[in-house]
């Protein structure tokens, strides 16, 4: 598994929904595994800020409201 498979550096254009999260280092791999197994439509993620103290900030993009809501309920 390559964590960069779903990394896309672009804005929200092309996706219907987005959600920003901040997580500590080492959590992204768990999130990506969950997304690959639970989400049904296209999705991508982008690293937007890195801070060892505050955590890493990511924006996840989704085409499905179901996927976005599932993600929010699991990872917010």
Protein Blocks (a to p, Z undefined) as FASTA:
>chain_A
ZZklmgccddfehiabdcdddddehklmmmmmmmmmmpmbdcddddfbdcfknopadddd
dfbfklmmmmmmmmZZ
